[in-house]
Amino acid sequence: MRSYSKTQLAEAAGVSVATFRRWLKTDEAYLHSQGIQASAKLLPPHVVRYLCEKYCIDL
C-alpha cells in the first residue's frame, strides 16, 4: 500500500470528492488519533488501508 490523495481515493471509490470528504467526517476521530488533519491532501498508507477496508475500495 502507498500514500494516496483524497481525490485518488474518491475516484477509486467511484464518488465525488465532496462525497468522499463527507464520508471522512464519520472517521474524524480515527484520523485525529493517527495524527492526520482533516485538511490533509495526502493520506498515509495505514490510513488508506483502513479506508479501503471500511468503504470497500479496490486499489
Helices and strands as residue ranges (DSSP letters): E 4-5, H 6-13, H 17-25, H 28-33, E 42-43, H 45-55
